[in-house]
Amino acid sequence: MRDERACEGVVCKPCLPAITVFVTAGSDHPLPEPVLSGVEGECTSDGGSGVCTTYTNEPGDYAFEVRAAGYKPAAVRVTVPEVVVDGACCGCGYEEQEVRVVLERE
């Protein structure tokens, strides 16, 4: 058991999103900005690839879709494991997950 006073004044870094999705297109066509469906988050795209981050900051099982105009939706299932570190002043309570998705043209 940690003494709570041992963590006084400790500044913890912000937790990363629990899930980050890297999105590419399986073709030479430009990739429009992807969107997440079934989980809250935000996406960006540079025309060739995209990155989506969820607003989820908890361990658990997640199922959602990645969509982009002109492409078939891609189903994603991911488990975010719980991480508990006894005695640590800082901790997010989960292990961040990175997922790679390749979208196919419709």
N, C-alpha and C positions, 0 to 999 in steps of 0.2 A: 504494500500500500504506500503510495507516494504522499509525502507531506505537501499539502496544497500551497504552502508558503514557498516551496522550492520553485514554483512556476510563476511567482509574482514577478512582473516586469518582463516576462518572456513574450516576445512578439512572434506569433505564428504566421507563416505564409498562408495565403488563401489556398483553399483546396482546388485542385483541378477538376473539371467536369468528370463525372463518373464514366461517361462514354464519349469518345471522339470517333467520328466516322470519316474516313478518307474515301472520296468518291472519284472514280474515273469512268470514262466511256470506253466501251470495247470497240471503238471505231475511230476513224480519223475526223469525225464530225465534232464541232465544238459542243461542249457540255453547258447547257443552260444552268442557272443556279438551281441546285437541288433543294428539296424541302423534305422535312421529316413528317411522317404521318403516324400517329399513335403514341407519340412521346413529344413533350415540349422541348424546343431547342431552336438553334439558329444555324444557318448555313451561309457560306460564301463560295464564290467560284471565280476563277481567273480565266474561264473559257475553255481550259483544257482539263482542269480537275477542280474538285471542290472539297471543302472541309465542313463538317457539321459537328456541333457540340450540343450535348443535351443540357438541360437545366436540372437534370437529375443528380443529386448528391447523396445517394443512399445505396447501400448494397441491396441486391435482389436480382430477380430474373426479369428481363425486359424483352418485349417483342414489338417491333415497329417496322415501317416501310420507309425506304428512301425513294423519292420520286423526282423526276425532272421531265419537263415538256419534251415529247417526242421519244421518250424512253420507257421501257417496261419497268414497273415498280419492282424493287428488290426487297424481299423479306429479310429482316435481320432479327436474330435471336442472340442474346448475349447475357451472360451471368456476371454480375459485379460482385466479387467475393468480399465478405466482411473481413476487416483487418483490425484487430485489437492489440495494442501494445501497452502492456501494463507498465506503469511508472513513467510514461512519456508525457511531457507537457503539451505537445502538439500531436495531432493526428486527425485524419479525416474520417476514419472508420471504414474505409473501403479501399480496394485496389483498382486504380483507374484502368479502363479497358480501351484498346484501340481496335477498330474494325475497319477492314478494307472491303469496299464494294465496287464491283465493275457493273455499270449499267449497260443494257443492250438496247439497240434501237427497236422501235415498235415495227 
